[in-house]
C-alpha cells in the first residue's frame, strides 16, 4: 500500500501509539479542526482515554470520554463535541455495544455537523458497525465508500480502518483469502510505519484466523509472535490476552484437537469478556466451537456454540447465524436468534418502509393500531433504527435475507 497522508487527529494518534510520527497531514482547519478545538488539559485527558481504548480497557476510557463530551456540550463547542462523539463511538465499536455505537452515529447524522458526513470517518464507523452486526453486504458497501473518500482526502487512517471492517466481514462470509488480503495490508502498514501499540489497528486475531483457514500456519505464527513481543513490552491487556488467543488458534489448526489449546482459547474468551470486550469474547467462543466440531468433540462444541451464551449487551445477528449453522452441524438444538424479526414484524416494517401509516398497516394486516406500534418499537430496537426514514434506508441497502437473520 502506498504511503498516505493522515488527518491531524490520526497523526496525534500515531504519535501516541509509537512516540513519533512520520506522516504528513493536511492542516487541521482543512479537515475538522480537531487539533485546535480543545485546551491542552482536556486534550491530554482525551489522549489518555484513547490509549485505554487501544489497550482494551473500555471501562476506564468510557467515563473520561463521556465527561469530555458533556464538557464540550456545556461550552457549546460543536467541533470538540463531534470529536468526542467520534471517540466514544470508536470505544463502543471496540466494546461490541452496537446499539450505543448506532445511536451515536444516528445522532451524528441528524446533528448540525452532518456536513461532516462526507468525511471518511463516518463511513468507516458505519462499516465497522455493519461488520459487528454481521451485515456483510452493508459492511462492504460502507467500507468501499470510506475508502473512496479516504483516498480523495489522502486519509490513511480511515482507509486502514475501513479495510479492517471489510476484512473481518470477509471472515463471516467464509472468504479467508479476501480477509487475509485486507487485514494483512493493515498489519503490514502498521509494521512498516512503526506502530508499536497492537491495539491501534487490532487486526491480528482476524488475520491469524484467516491464515489458519488458508493453511498458512508459518505466517500465522510469525504474526502471533510479533504481537506477543509487543504486548509483553507494553504490558498491554488486550495484546496479552489476544496473543494467547492467537497461539491457541494456531495450535488448534495445526494438529488433532489440542485440549490445552482449547482450554487456553476458552480462557481468552473469559478474559476478553472481563475486559468488557464482548464481541472479541464471542468470536473466541465461535472459533473454539468450530475447532471442537472439526475434532468431533460434539458435547464441547455444543456448549461453545450455544447461541444465548454468545449474546451479550447487544446482538450480532450475522455472527449468531454462523454459530447456529455450526451448532446445527453438531446436532445441537438451534434456538431462535435473538434480534431476528418475527414474521409479523417483517410484514410491519416492510409496509412502514413503503410509507404506510400505522392505521393503514393495521387495516392491511387486520391487527390493532397499538399492536402495530408495539411491533414497530421492537423492530426498531432490533434493527438499530429510530425512524421510518432510517428503516427505509436500511431496507433499501440490505438484502432481504439480512432482515430475517
QUIBELGI-V98321 format. One record per helix or strand of 2 or more residues. SS is the DSSP state (helix for helix, strand for strand). FROM is the first residue (numbers start at 1). TO is the last residue. Records with the same first field share a line. If there is no record, write none. Layout:
BEGIN
SS->FROM-TO  FROM-TO
END
This chain:
BEGIN
helix->8-18  28-30  40-54  58-75  78-95  98-110  112-118  120-133  136-153  156-172  176-192  204-214  217-234  237-254  259-275  278-294  298-304  307-310  317-329  343-353  358-365  369-383  388-397  400-403
END
